[in-house]
Each structure stands twice: as structure tokens, then as C-alpha cells.
Amino acid sequence: MSSAGRTRIEIAQVHGAAAPAPVLRAIGLGKVYGTVTVLTDISLDILPGEIHAVIGENGAGKSTFMRLLSGYAAPSAGTLEMNGAATAFSKPEQAQKAGIVLVHQEILLADGLSVAENLFLGRELMRHGIVDDRSMLRLAAEKLAELGCFVSPRALVRTISLADRQLVQIARALLDDYRLVIFDEPTAVLTGGEVERLLSIILRLKERGIAILYISHRLDEVQRLADKVTVLRDGKMIGTYPGRNLSQLDMAKLMVGRDLAAMYPERKPKALGEAMLEVRDVSVAGCVHDVSFSARKGEILGFAGMIGAGRTELFEGITGLCPSTGTILLEGRPLVLRGPRAAMDAGIGYLTEDRKGKGLLLNERLAPNLTLAALNRFHPGLMMHRRREQAALSEAVSDYDIRLKSLGVNAGHLSGGNQQKLLLAKILLTQPSVVIIDEPTRGIDIANKAQIYAFIHQLVEEGRTCIVISSEMQELIGICDRILVMRQGRIAGEVTGERMTEHDIALLATTDGTVALDEGGRR
């Protein structure tokens, strides 16, 4: 409904229409940590049988608001009401007993326990005074199957993929009947069919009269699901709007308070250089089978595919993070990579998809996080050059627009977008000629996404080669020169030019070889 030339958003806000009694009402909620005000005067009604989305940039206060509603934190101002009476939750268990559950963005599972044990942890089924393992295994399998997750209930959580862990966490939250389910970035590590199954389950919950509060950076999901959309900016409430009236562009404008330039950098004709990275017949046991490709200087090469297609495993093999066979050449020179340090020393930088678990030390300060991969530049002898390290951090904060309150904070206190920019700065300190980025914008708000895309284009303009692995097809289409699609551990095909469409990528990612693309890129 919005046009490119509009300077303001003319959308009627939601006011006092006749509606059923709210499941939960927030009135003037605020939160202060020390001297820092995180939330101010947030008020909204959450109705039964309604999907209410809450959107905003990283740092807008969304997660804090969710914590106030679900008992993980107490408000500094304002009240909560249920059934017309003021209520307060001092811990999550109290909120759950009242019928409110939060599905966390972070994976909060016990790695050393089985899938079934995690689902029923703290609420084990009993039979004749003994834990009923058989019933728990059966019910766990049923709940997981509803989400399209078919891992064994007996499998240890540490052995399953990140996406399956998220589905296990969602299944745990949905074991009981709740009046209000709060989803915080539930699809951040899911793709394709997993996302569709989860969204269909959310719609079924709505049909049963359950209230849904939905937080996501994926505005296409918000547009599909939301009956109402509440926008937060800088800890303040901008307004609540009918979901049907909001385009994705409208939502983006409300979130950032200004018109956004094109999300993706402008495509310009460019002459690519010689092959920078050549991969020949690389295999990773059980995951990747005889993969060959090349990436040229100045090129952004994308890798698409479903979860389990082997994309991450391929590049963990190429960068020495896991054992692999085959031949890898960098600028025509064969490489023998016995570990990630050898890959970095050779000029290959890899940004992991799991920045919190594998990329950053969340409980450490920013400076050690930044310099760890290039430690020899700051620790050439017995003493660490602290001034040089601090100068490098100040430069990175400026160059990559890392938003923070102090240079002395821990990495875990940064928002997701700022953590990703810190991780990018960390890898680029090693001065790689090939930069591999796995899920560059997972869990990142729309403004930070645009910055990350601009940084990627800057890398190739400097003469580097960039490889992007992403579960977001539109992201790959928007920034890549060409896209390779993986399926079942192999390269299923390549799309370029006009064939870089979601249709053609999905076709290659899901067909078993009996369906092919003709020269026009269609069935």
C-alpha cells in the first residue's frame, strides 16, 4: 500500500475496537538496569486467538519486554494484568503456571541429556512411582514429528544439528497447553520446510484460541502471520498497527525511523579476476561427496541448500575444522590444511554460522575477541601490546559501526548485529584473500543486514573473494554474482543471471535428479 515517494507512513493505529478480554495486558511497562533505561511506557493487549508481532531493531527492547511478560525479569515501572487483576511473576515457573511460556531465541538445552530427557526435564512422566521412559520417548517422537523433526528421542542433544535443537526447544514449549506462547526469533536457525511447518503450527495454535506473541527480524514472516504489529524503537513504543495494513517497507520505516536505501548494494558490471580458490573432489565423511567448484577474485559466490545439504560441513572441511579429502588450491597453489590456523595463515577466513558458540568468547572483553585470530600481530614476544590492541579495537568499532556503550563491555553484551560485525572485523584482521561467511545475517535486524551486505561488497571491491552460505534465498539473490545449490552433500547445480530466482534455487535444492532445468531455468 505504500509507494516509494511517501515521506511518512499513513497507517491507522489500533484503538479500542471491540475485542475479547485480553489474555495478558501490559500497562506502562518500563525497565531500568542501573542508570540505563531499557524500556519506557510500553502498553499493549494480547488477545486470545490472535498473533501479535513485536518488531524493532536490535537494541529496541524486544527481548527485555518478552522477559518482563514471562517472569525472567521484573518491571521497574508499570503493571501486568490477567483477568482484569494486577499480577506479577518473580520467576518463569510462575508465568508458566499462569499459562504463559517463552520459546527462547537462545538454545537452552542440556547437551549431555537425550532429546526426550530435555523435553520432559523437570516434569518427567511417572508410572507407579518410577519415571516412565517409554511414554516419554513415544510422546517426544510424536511432538517432534508434528514439527517435521525426525531425530531420535534417544539422541544426545550435543549430537544433533543447531536447527534440530531449536525444534526440540519449541517442542518442549508446546508440550503443555498454554494460554499465551511467546516466540522469540523461532526461525532464526531454520530454513525451507522447517519454517513452513512451524508457521503452520503457529496458525493452528491461533485457531485453538491461543494467544501468540511473535518476535522476528524476518518481516516476510511477520507480514504473513500478524494480526497486529507493535513497533519498538530505542526502548519506546512507536505504535500498534493492523498487520494487514503494513507492508515490509512500512515495517522497516517504522523500525528505523527513516527511509531505508535499497537493502542490497547496487549491482555494477565488473570484470572478475582469475580463480582464487579451487576445490576439487572434496569429501567430508558422511556429509559431503566429491564437491568441486572455483571462486574468482572479486566474486561473491553463494551457496544455497536445505538444512542437512552439507554446506557448512563442506566449508568446515575446506578450512580444516573437520577432516576432509580432496584437493584445495589457493591462487593455483595446492594447500595442505591440517587445521583452521593453517587455513588462516594461507589466507582463508571463515565466519562460523554459530557466532555465539564458536565465533566469539561471550564472557570476554571485546579486545581479546577481536585480536585472538591475529594474535601474532599483537603478541610477537613475551608481552602483549595492549595499546596496539586497543587502537585496533577503536578502529574496528569505527570502521564497522559497532554500537556499544563502552569499549570495556563483554562480547555477550552486544546485540546480534554488533556481534556479527565484531566477528567480521576479527576475521579480517587476519588479512584473508578469501572470506567465507556462513549465515551472515542470522538473527540480525534489517538495518544491520544492509550494513553487512555493504561490507561484503566492499570486500570484493578490494579484490578479495567472498563466499556466502545462507538459508535465505532472497539474500543470496540480492548480493551474489552466482549461486551454487547443494543437495545431499553434492553440488546439484548453478544459477546465474535471470535464473537466480527462488523458484530455480528451490527446484535444485529439493529435486532428486529426475527433474532438470532447461536452458531457460524452468521445468
C-alpha angles and dihedrals in degrees: 000000000000124000128214093247098055115116096192136030114248103197124140112239122226112264128177100309115170106276141152119275111284120254088219132006124199115201120191095329116187136171131200125185109195105307094340119098108211101172132021129192102334114177130173143138121234110206131202115260092017133115108217115186124204114201137175142126121287106286093027091117102256097131092044090052091051090050091053091052095048102044099256091115136015121237119247090210138013132030143259122226131199121181089356094302128106113253137179134196119208093182138015093254090064092052091048091052087052089053102262123122132175121213101207127224088219118071105249103181133125106252094202095054128078124257092255092047090053093050093054099031108143093006103059118172113246132204119187090342093307128105107262101224094169094057092044092052091049095047092044091054091049095049093046092048089056087060093046092251114135103177115135113267085222094057118110111247091233089064098055129081125268091250092052090049089056090050090050089052092050091048089053091054092049096049091094130046109256130183093217127027117190115202115197109194092323096172098045093112098028130090142185114339094013091059093047092051092049093048091050090052090051090053090050090052088053091052089054089058096255116145116235127201108193127193119184141146088211100094093186088065091048090050091051097046113026125102088180133015124205116196123209124192126179091345094308131105114247094185149286117262138184106263093222090062097054126087120196089255090053090052092049092051092050092048098051099029094232142063111279119225116232108310093228124050115255115272111240128186109259138176112232121219132226124306107289099180123028122185119190125188095332116177133182114198112263095354115053129035126198098320118182129180143131133222121204133219110273093017130127104210117190129208118204132177144118124286107283094028090118101248098131093039090052093056094041085057093047092050096046097251090123133016116277141165130219136062128302122187126188113196088343095308119118113238129210105201114191094168145347093279090060090051092051092047089051092053105264117127121193126195108199122225088231102064093165097047103033109007106054139027098234095193093051130084120263097253097061090044091053098047102036096095092047097037095140089068092057101030106040094148138006096310131064114233097230095176091052090048092051091047089052090050093049090050093049092048089053098040095047098034093238105184114216142142096229139004087232098065123111119255090245090065093063122094118253093260093050091047089054092050090050090051091050091050090049094054094043090055086072087061097230123190090206119044119193115193119189113201096344097191106029109147093000126131124244098260093050090047090060090051093050090051090051091051091051091052090048090055093058093042086060089057100261127130118239127198117192123196112193142162090207107087094192089055092055092046091050099052110020131092090209137352131221115204121212127203127176094349097310139090104263095185149305131259126197138164114352090000091067094102132129088243095058095041092050091047092055093042095053111029121096097223097275091095117060137182118244122215091280091055096247135113 
